[in-house]
């Protein structure tokens, strides 16, 4: 099981702050494709991956990161400094 955390507009589009999911996806990108097929709200949230960042077990990662042994994924927009 993987805990999925959604932040900012990702959470708003999906309508959930978090959920727990059983998946056979091999990578973050594979999981995203699986989620996009679930419902339109997921498709909208993950429509443009250039506007999205992911953390795998609280470490920034790429979408090709493997999911084997992963306990938590967090999806959020890019952070801005100021």
Order of alpha helices (4+ residues) and beta strands (2+ residues): beta-alpha-beta-alpha-alpha-beta-beta-beta
